[in-house]
Amino acid sequence: MKRIFLKISDTRLECQDEHPSLLAALESHNIDVEYQCREGYCGSCRTRLVSGR
């Protein structure tokens, strides 16, 4: 199981295999994220990976 740590809110989340993207995982935990295209092309949901892959 994958884990996400949101540094800005000190929140730890677990992602299920059925989440096709980081955006879907965050939304499933009711985390409000800016996005427009839902495909990663426009870049409005871009974030920085601190560690992991």
C-alpha positions in Angstrom: 0.0 0.0 0.0 1.3 3.4 -0.9 1.4 6.3 1.6 1.3 10.0 1.1 2.6 12.6 3.6 1.2 16.1 3.1 3.9 18.3 4.6 1.9 21.5 4.6 -0.9 20.0 6.8 1.2 17.3 8.5 -1.3 14.7 7.2 -0.5 11.1 6.4 -2.8 9.2 3.9 -2.9 5.6 2.7 -3.6 5.1 -1.0 -5.5 2.1 -2.4 -4.6 0.3 -5.6 -7.9 1.5 -7.2 -6.6 5.1 -7.1 -5.3 5.7 -10.6 -3.6 9.0 -9.7 -2.4 11.1 -6.8 -5.4 13.5 -7.5 -7.9 10.6 -7.1 -6.2 9.5 -3.9 -6.4 13.0 -2.4 -10.0 13.4 -3.4 -10.9 10.1 -1.8 -9.6 11.5 1.5 -11.6 14.8 0.9 -8.4 16.8 0.4 -9.2 19.9 -1.6 -6.7 20.2 -4.6 -6.7 22.6 -7.4 -7.0 21.0 -10.9 -8.5 21.6 -14.3 -7.9 18.9 -16.8 -7.7 15.8 -14.5 -5.0 14.4 -16.8 -1.8 16.2 -15.7 -1.4 18.2 -18.9 -2.3 21.7 -17.7 -0.1 21.6 -14.6 -2.5 23.3 -12.2 -2.3 20.3 -9.8 1.5 20.1 -10.0 3.3 19.5 -6.7 6.9 18.7 -5.5 7.9 15.2 -4.6 10.2 15.4 -1.5 11.0 11.7 -1.3 9.9 8.4 -2.7 8.8 7.8 -6.3 
